[in-house]
Amino acid sequence: MKTIMLVCSAGMSTSLLVTKMQKAAESQNIEADIFAVSASEVDENLAKKDVDVLLLGPQVRYMKAQFEKKLQDKNIPVDSINMQYYGMMNGEKVLEEALNLIKNK
């Protein structure tokens, strides 16, 4: 089971992307817990779940260094979601990005 957390400003815009990523995971028989939270809810969610990767929506990508510093001890990779994939709500490509980050951590 892979746990993928998406982070955005309010947790709303990424919810559609989460749905598309879940469909992509199902079609590839990948067990994944994919969810979206607002930037202010990250710590609370990290305390409750073992997250494998944290992906930042374009509107909060400026926080990448802050999250990397916070998560380096936990060995959780952090990256920004590709703007094009995000704009097109390409769940398959974003899932692929997430899985590659987990594999290479």
Secondary structure, DSSP 8 states (H G I E B T S, - for coil): -EEEEEEESSSSHHHHHHHHHHHHHHHTT--EEEEEEEGGGHHHHHHHS--SEEEE-GGGGGGHHHHHHHHGGGT--EEE--HHHHHTT-HHHHHHHHHHHHHT-
